[in-house]
């Protein structure tokens, strides 16, 4: 049911606009006005032309000339779709999927089948951010996604790619947005900006949200504020500052697990909070992100940028966690591994509390970019240096068994919480990553270019136990090369082939393996990619890419140890795929984004025959995503919105025997634009999962354990944006 208070707010905004229209004088008057200089900005809609990614974060790189697969989710896309989480945002790209993305908790995704590293895989205006926080989009102009290895871009990072959040810049804007949904949530947002002088501008975004979740007992709240400032110091220097703060609280929803380790739960509920206990507190997350960039232009050929980033997240983790069946009578025989739900649906409930879990990222980077000629050969050179520091402070947590419930329980039995309390905070991780990097783009005539470069990275990482005693000291250094050949036979078409090496940190062994808690060594990955980019009449961009990514396979290998498994790096995990993407305007009235990803992700030479030749867990072979906005020719103020998502069957076990079914999900909506007395008023109605289809959106892993998350049921969102 639509919330009455928010509906009243929406109607009040409309009434205010109508009052402005009614203020027109009854008798026409003639007044001579001074000349007005009008400057208009052409909106690209769903199409972006440049990106911070692909240029080492220094300056905007034309996407057409970057030898990598990059997609950009523009502000218009974000406004039309109204996503509220990372999981909802990435639905528009078929190469991206959820990877352990619970409701009420921070979320992760995978790109090309590889989960991103929350420590290094996400960026805020080009600098690494701590991604253990809910996504805030109010202050973002776009979200950029680099698909594939980003070693030269970011150093030590998972092979899936990178996601970069780009802030809105100061401009003369003054809008207010109010919204609600079919569950009664309320949402208010403010976007105010101005150039206070010809050289100094600011922009403030703020939001307040009260979420009525479709999951019982999981309502939440969120408050957000941000500031952006630009200062033009003379004709050569520009300083850009962005800072934000967000606080959120919501009960976290546990995922399902395989029954007996082999079967997909039947008749699972999308709305039930597994393990619910009334004493369970919301997960509280306070996060702040700041980036500062100084750009200096020496002349027409040479530029320099110094950037600094600070990102801090403090998590008060609380959950009555549904996990495994170690204490269930139905698992007492040992036939079912204790880290899965029991065959009949029994699961254990744990009181888990980990307050003051603090993650902090700090990065300093300098880049020098310029162009010069050596004879008839033109060069574009990037030289840079960076230092990245990450710390993790945690308290010894409470993780105590309190009782056993069943997935069929409409309301789990009441179990008293554990009397234990978390211990004092201590430093658990101190990591330094220092690197130097360089690329040279060589122009060989009009049609050919060669890009070559690399990054030399040095890692020093120290881990500590609960008492603060040294547990691990990792020192590693590696050169990560990148090379690409580009051919541009005609101006709209760029083709390329590229080769890249990357480096990522090894995973921690699950606690239930013989080497539980051990961190495996860093892994080297390799990628070869061939692609083509075509610009269709300056309105539509088409991309195609074929890729192959290889990395050592990390898994729990069955053996004769007391635990029965040992976590190892053995064999290779090979992801081979084809991506097709389109973004922009098809006709005067139709704009869309569309993508297809076909991928074969398999493990080879693992030494475990049962795991050979199967699709890797949580990597559907085929995904598609389409989203469109069609403006009706006979009613140009009214647009139809709609989307379609498809994923093929998805593997849930390493032996390929358990799979969740394929699914189709359809979304629909309306957009109506009004212009009353010079004030724009935009209504948006979105209905996700129109046919209320049940599907499993995620079969990912966390800490070596496997979870299943159902997709959201039908949800309608209504918002109105008014230009003050």
N, C-alpha and C positions, 0 to 999 in steps of 0.2 A: 504494500500500500504506500502511495506517495506521501511523504511527510508533510503535514499541514503547515508547519511553520515555514519550511523552505518554499512550499508552493506559494504561500503568502508573500514571501520575499520576491519570488519571480514575478508575481502579478503586480507588486508594488513597483518594480523596475519598469514594467511595461506601462503602468499608469503614469509614472513620472515622465516617460518619454511622450506619452500622449498629451500630458499637460503642456509640455514644451510646444507641441504642435498647436494647441489651443491658444497659446499666447500671441498668435499672429494678429496684428492690428486689423480692425474691420475696414478702415478706410485706407486705400493704397496711398503711399507717400513716396515722393521722388527725392532721392538723395544722391548727390554726386560723391562717389567714393574714390579714395586714392588708388593708384594702380597696385595690383597685387601680383607678387612674383610667386608662381605656383611651381613646386618641385614634387614630382611624383616618383615613387619607387615601384618598379614592376615586380610583382610577387612571382616567384618561380613555382609556387604551389607545392606539388609533390616531387619536384625535381631540384636537385642541388648541383652546383657546378664546381665547388671546391671543397677541400677538407683539410683539417690540421694533420690528419694521418697521411702517411705517404710522403711527408716533407720533413721528417724528423722533428715535427712539432714547432718548427720555426715560423713558417709563414704558410698561408693557404696555398695548397697545391691543386692545380686543375685536375679534377678527377679523370678527365679524358687522357691525361698524360702519365698517370700513375700505373706502373706495371704490377698491379695487385687488384684483388677483388674487394672493393669498398662500397658499402651502401650507406646512405644518409637518410635518416628519418627526420623530415623537416618539421618546422613549427606548425605548418598547416595540417600535416598528417596527424601530429599529436593532438591538435585542437579538435579535429574532426572525429578522431577515434576515442578520445577521452580515456586513455589508459591510466590506471592508478598504481600499477606495480611494474616491476621489470618483466615479470612473466607475461603480462598483458601487452607491454610495449613491443616485445620481440616477436609477437605473432605475425608481424608483417613480413618477416624474412624467413624463407623456408630452410635456410642453412643454420638457423638458430633454434634451439629447443631448451626446455627446462631441464635442470639437473639439480635435484633436491631444492625445490622452491615451495616450502610450506606457506600456508596462509598464517599471518601474524608473526613472521620471522623474516630475516633478510634472505634474499633469494640468489641463486646462482643459475647460470645457463651454460650450455655447451654450444660451440661453433664447429661445424664440420665434424661433429661427433666427439670433440675433446672438451671436457669441462674447463672453464676459465679459472685461473687462480685469483681468488678474491683479494690477495695481497698486491698483485702486480698486473692483473688483467683489465683493470678499469682505470679510467683517467678523468680528471677534471681539468678542462682547458689544457690538455696536453701533459699534465703532471699526474703521477700515480696517486690514486686515492685509496683509502681503506674502504673496501666495498661491502663490509659487514654492516650495512645500513639499508633501510628502505629507500627506494628510488623517489626522489622529488623532481618533478618536471616543470613546476611553475616558472622557474627562472631559466629554463633551457631553450636555446634557439634551435638546436638540433642535437641528434644523437648519431654519432658516426661509428660504423662497425668495420673494422679491418678483419677480413676472413682469411685465416691461414697464419703462417709463421710471422711473428713480429719481432724477431730477435734483434734486427738492426734498429728497429724503432724503439724497443723497450728493454733490451737486454735479456735477463732471465725471466721467461714468461712461458706459460703453457702454450702448446702448439695450435690451439684453436683459433686464437686471434686476440683482438683488443676491442674494447668499447670505450669511446671518448664522449663525455658530456660537454657540450659547448654552450656557454652562457649567453644570454641575451646581452646586447650592447646598449648603451644609453641612446635613447631617441625620444622624441616628443610623443608620449603615449600615456593614456590615462583610462584604464578599463577596470571594470569590476565584474566578477563572475560569481553566480550563485547556482547551486545544483543540488539534485537529490537523486535517489534511485528507487527501484521498486521494493526495496527492503526498508526504506525510511532513512537512509543515510543523509547527512547534510554536508554541504561543501561551500566554502566561500573563499574567493581569491581576489587579490588586488595586484595590478600591474601599473606602476607609476614611473614615468621617466621624463627627463627634460635636459636640455643643454642650458646650463645656468649662465654660461658665457660662450663665446665662439670657441673656446679652448677647453672647457670643462663641462662634462656631462655626467649625470647619475641616473640610476634606475633601481627601483625598489620593487621586489615581489614578496608577497606574503600570502599565506593560505592557512585555513583552519578546516579540519575535516573530522567528522564523527561518523565512523563506519558501523553500519548495522550489517554484520557479516551474514552470508548465507549459511555459515556453520554455526550451530547453536553454541551459546556461551562464549563467542569469540568476537564480540563487538570491540571496536578500537577507536582510537583518537590520534590525531596528528596535528602539530603546529609547525609552521615553517616561515622563515623570513630570510631574505637575501639582499645584498647590495652589490651593484656593479658601478664602477666609476672609470671614466676615461679622461686622461689629461694630456693634451697636445702641447708639448713644450717646444715652442718654435716650430720650424718646418721639418726638423729631422728626427725629433724624439717624441715617442708616445708611450705613456704608461697606462696599463690596464690592471685594475684591481677587481677581484671578485671574491666575495665571502658569503657564506650562508650558515644557518643553524637550524636544526630540526630536532624535535622531540616527539617520540611516538610511543604508544603503549597498546598492546593487544595480546590476548591469549594466543599462544602458538598451537597449531593443529598438528598432531602426530600423523605420520603416514601409515598406510597399511603395509603389511609384509606378506610374503608368500606363506600360504598355509602348509605347514610341514616342510617348507623349503622348496616345494615343487608346484603348488596349485595357486592359481589366481583366485582371490576371494570372489565368490558369487554374491550378487545382491548387496554389494557394498553400498553404504550410505554416503552421499556427498555432503550431507548436512550435520552428521553426528560428530561430536568432538570426542574422539577415542580417549579413554582414560580420564574423562572429566572428573575432577574433584573440586568442590566449592572453595577449597583453600588455595587452589592454583592462582597465582598472581599473573598479571599481564607481563609480557616481555617488554621491558622499557629500554629504548635505544635513544641515546642523545648523540648527535653527530654534527660535526662542523667541518667545512671544507673551505680552504682559502687558496687562491692563486694570484700571483703578482708577476706581470710581464712588462719588461722595458724593451722597446724596440728603437733602434737607432739606425738611420739611413746615412751612410757615409757619402754616397753619390748614387747615380742611377744604376750602378752595377753591384754595389756591395751593401749588405745589411748585417746587423747583429741583433741578437735577442738574448737577454738574460731572464730566466724565469725561475720562480720559486713556488713550491706547493707545500701546503700543510693540511693534513687530513687526520681527524681524530674521531674515534667511535668508542663510546662507553655503553656496554650492554649489561643490563640486569636480566639475566636469563632465568626464567622460571617456567617449569612445565611439569604437569603430571604426565609423564612420558610413557606412551604405550610402546613396549619393545619386548620382543622375544617371548620365550615361555619356559625359562629355566626353572621357575618355581611352580609351574602348572602340573597338576597330577598327570595330565594327558601326555606330558613330555618326560615323565619320570623314568621311562624305560630307556631313554637315550636314543631311541630310533629317530627322533626329530632333533635337529640341531637347535640348541637353546637360543640362538640368535635369529630365529624365525618365529612367526606365530604358530600355534599348535594346529594340527590337522583339522580340528573342529572349531577353530576360531578363538581359542583361549589365548590371552596375552597377559603379560605382566605389566604392572603399573609401578613406575618409579617416581619418587619425589626428587626432582632434579633442580638444584639451585646453584647458580654461578654468578653472583653479583660482581659488579665492578670489573668486568672483563673488558679491558681497554686495549684497543689497537691504534697505533699511530704511524702514519707515513709522512716522511719529510723528504723533499727532493729539491736539488739545485741543479740547474742546467744552463749551459751557455752554448750558443750556436752562431757560427759565422757563415753567411751565405753570399755567394757572388758569382758573377759570370765573367769570362775572359776568353780570348782567342789565342790559339797557338797556330799561326799560319792560317790555313783555311778551315781549321777545326775549332768549333765552339764548345766551351765547357760551362757547365753549371755545377758549382762546387758547394758542398756542405761539410763543415768541420764542427765538431762539438765535443763537449765533455760534460759528464753528469755524475752526481753523487746521490745515492738513494739510501735512506736509513729507515728501518722499520723496527718497532718494538711492540711487544705484547706483554701486558701485565695481567696476571690472573690471581684469583684466590683459590685455594684448594676447595673444590666444589663438593656439594652434597649430592650423592646419587645412590639412593637407598630404596630397596624394594619395599612396597607397602601393601600389595595385594594383587589378585588376579581377576581379570574380567573377561568378557567375551564380546566379539564384534556384533553379536545379535542383541546385546543389551541396549534397550532404549535409553536407559540411564545406568551407568556402571554403579556397582555397590560403593558405599562410602567406606573409605579407608583413612585412618588418622595419618597425618603427615609425620615425617621423621622428626625426632627431637634434636637431631644433630644440626650444627651450624657451620657455615663455611669458615675457613681459616683466614689468616691475614694475607694481604696482597703481596705478590713477589714478582720480580721480572722473570718471564718464562722464555722470551726470545729477544735477541739483539742481533740484527742483521744489517750489514753494510754491503752495498753493491756500487762499485765505482767503475766507470767505463769511459772510453774515448771512442769516437765513431767518425766516419767520413764516407761520403759518396761523391762520385763524379759522374755527371750525365754528359756524355760526349755526343755531339751532333755530327753525324757523318753525312753531309749533304742535306737535302730537303726531306728525305723519306726515312732515313735510318738513324737510330740512336742506340747507344750502348750505355747502360748504367752499371757501375761497379762500385763496390764499397764493402764496408764491414764494421763491426764493433768488437773491440777488445774489452772484455768484462772480467772483473775480479770480484769474487764473492767471499765474504767472511761472515759466518753465521754461527752464533753461540746459543745453545738451548740449555735451560736449567730445569731442575725438578722442583717439586712443591716447596722444598726447604731452601731453594736458591743455590743448591750445589750444581756445579757444571755437569751436564748430561751429554752434550755433544758439542764438538768444535769443528765446523766444516770450513775448509779453505779450498777455493777452486778458482781457476782462471781459464778462459777460453776465448779464442777468436771466432767470431760468427760472421762468415762472408755472405754477401748477396750479389747476384749478377743478373742482369736482364738485357734482352735484346728487343728493341721496339721497331716496328715497321708501320709507317703511316703513308700508304699509297695515295690517299686522298684526305683532305682536311677532316671530314667527319669520322674517319675510321682509324682506330689505333689497334694494332695487334701486337702481342708480346709473348715471350717465353721467359720464365724466370726460374732461378735456383736459389734456395735459401737454406741456411742452417740455423737451428735454434737450440736453446738450452732451457730446461725447466727443472724445478726441484723435484726430487723423488718424494713419493707419498710415504705417509706413516703407516706402518703395519697395523692392522686391526688388533684389538686387544685379545681376540680369541685365537690368534695364531701363535705359533711357538716363539716368534720373535716380536710379539706385540709391543707397540710403542717405539720400535726402532724406525728411524728415518732412513730410507734407502738413498743411495747416491744420486746426484743430478743426472738427468737424461739428455742425451743429444738427439735432436730430431732433424729431419730433412724434408724439404718440400720442393717439388717441381710443379710448375703451373704454366699453362698456356691459355691465353685469353684474347678476347676481342671486345672493343667498346665502339659503339656507333651512336652518333648524335643525329637524330632524325629531325630535321628542320628546326633546330634550336628549341624544340618543345618536348622531345621524348628521348631519353637515354636508354640504350639497350646494352646489356653486358652478357657475356658468356665466358665461362672458365672451365677448364678441365684440370684437375689437381690430383696429386698423390703425396700423402704425408706418411712418413715412417718414423716410428719411435719404439723403444723397447717396451715390451708388454709387462705390466705390473699386475700381479694377481696372487691370490692365496692358492698355493699349489698343494694338492692333497699329498700326504706323505705318511711315514710311520712314526712321526713324532708324537709325544703325549697329547698335544693339542689336535693332531690330525692334519694340520695345515702349517705351511711356512710361507710368509709373504716374500715374493721374489721378483726380480726383473729377469725375464728369460724370454727368448724369442723376440718377435717383432709384431707390433700392432700397425697394420697398414690400412689407411683410409684413402680410397680412390673414388672420385666423384665428379659429377658434372653439375654446374650451376647455370641457371638462366635467370636474368633479372631485367625488369622494365620499370621505369619510373618517369612520370611526366604527364603530358597532355596528349591524348589520342585525337581529340577533335576540340572544337570550340567549347563544347559542353561537357566533355568527358575527360577526367583525369584519374589516374590509377597508379598503383604499385602492384607488381606481380612478380613472383619468383617460384622457381622449381629447383629442388635439390635431389639428385639421385646419387646415392652413396653406397659403396660396398666397404664395410669396415670389419676386418677379420684379423684374427691372431694366427701367427705361423711360427712353427719351430718352438713351441712352448714346452715340449716334453710331456704334455698331458693330452693324450689323444682325444679325450672327450671334449676338450675346449677348442680343437682345431677346426677351422673352416666354417665356424658359425659367425653370424652377425654379432658384433660387440653389443653388450648390454646398453640399452637406452639410445640406440642409433637406428631409427626407422630407415628402411632402404629408400623410401620416397616420401618427400614432403612437398606440398604446394601451399601457396598463400597468395590471395588476391584481395585487394581492397580498392573500391572505386567510389567516385563522387560524380554523379550525373546531374547536371543542371537542366531542368525541364525547359525546352524551347518556348513553350506556351506560358510558362510561369517562371521567368528567369530568376526570381528571388528564392525559389524553392529547389532544393537539390535532394536527390535520392542517394543514400549512402548504403553500401553493402559490402560484405566480405565472405570469402569462402576459404576454409582451411581443411587440409587433408593430411593425414599421416598413415602410412601403411602399418602392418603389424610390427610390434616393437618387442624385442627380446628382453626378458626379465632375469634370465640366468645365463651363466657363462657357457653352459653346455647346449644352449639354444632350445631346450625342451619346454620352457615356460614362456609364453608370449601373450601380450595383451592384444586385443583385436584392433584392426584398422578403424579409423573414424573420419567422418565428414562433419564439420561444424559450419553453420551458416549464421552470419550476422547481418543486421539490417538497421536502417536509420533514416532520419530526415534532418535537413538543415534548412532554416528559413532566415533570410537576411532582410532586415528592415532598416529604413533610413528616415528618421523622424526629426525634423527641425535640425538637420545636420548631425544628429547623433546616431551612430550605428548601433543596432541591436540585433544580435544573432542568437537564434534558438537552435539547439542541437538535441536530438533524441536518438539514442543508440540502444539497440536491443542485441545483446550478445547471446549466442546459442539460441536462436529463434525457436527451434524445434525441441529445445530442452533435451538434447541428446546426451546420454551417459557415455563417457569415454574416460580412459586413463591417459592423462596428459604427460605423465612422468614416471619412469621406472629407474630413476637414477640412484646413485650411491652417495653416502656420506660416512666418512671414517671407515670405509670398507663394508658397511652394512647397506642392504638394499631396501628401498622403500617404493611404494606405489601411491601415487596421488591422483584422485579423480579430478576431472575437469569441472569447472563451475557450471551450475545449472543456469537456466535462462535468467538474465539480469537486464533490466532497462535502466538507462541513465538519462536524465533530463538536465540541461543546463541552459543558462542565458547569460550572454556577455554584453555589457552595455558600455559604450564609449562615453565617458563623462565629458 
